[in-house]
Amino acid sequence: NFPLDLAAVEIPSVNG
């Protein structure tokens, strides 16, 4: 769950 979607390993929570 990273602020920027790199590869979407799990779930893009914030996504930027």
SULPE-V146384 format. One record per run of one state. SS is the DSSP state (2 for helix, 1 for strand, 0 for the rest). FROM is the first residue (numbers start at 1). TO is the last residue. If there is no record, write none. Layout:
[[SS FROM TO] [SS FROM TO]]
This chain:
[[0 1 16]]
